[in-house]
Amino acid sequence: MRVPRLRLFRFRGVAFRLDPMWLPVAVFLLWSLAVVVLPARWPGLGGPAYWTMGAAAAAALFAAVVIRELSHSLVAVRRSVALHGMTLFPLGAVAELDAQPPEIGAELRTAAAGLATSAAI
């Protein structure tokens, strides 16, 4: 059974979609930070502060994954890789290729772009 993906945006002809698994992961991350981790680390801040910080952390995780995958797609499109979509999962993405990259160097540069972006983040 194929699960429907939420369309987010298009970037240079590449459609970015969000897997529904993001929702339970984001909720779990938010809850675990607001209820367990942050109160133990910084006691006395108050409930709203923990929930706000947890939401910011979940949003930062999402932004980091999106930025990493944007870097992959930018390099892939520049290297003539037939990329028409990416599905974002909580810790990465799956590229939807029409065909294999034209050369091994294009594939290596595309992979390296994501690694470099993750290191920069």
QUIFEN-V890740 format. One line per field, one symbol per residue. ss: DSSP state (H for helix, E for strand, C for the rest). burial: 1 if it has 24 or more other C-alpha atoms within 12 Angstrom, else 0. Layout:
ss=???
burial=???
This chain:
ss=CCCCCEEEEEECCEEEEECCHHHHHHHHHHHHHHHHHHHHHCCCCCHHHHHHHHHHHHHHHHHHHHHHHHHHHHHHHHCCCCEEEEEEECCEEEEEECCCCCCHHHHHHHHHHHHHHHHHC
burial=0000000000100111111001000100111011100100000000000110111011001101111111111111101111111111111110100000100001101110110000000
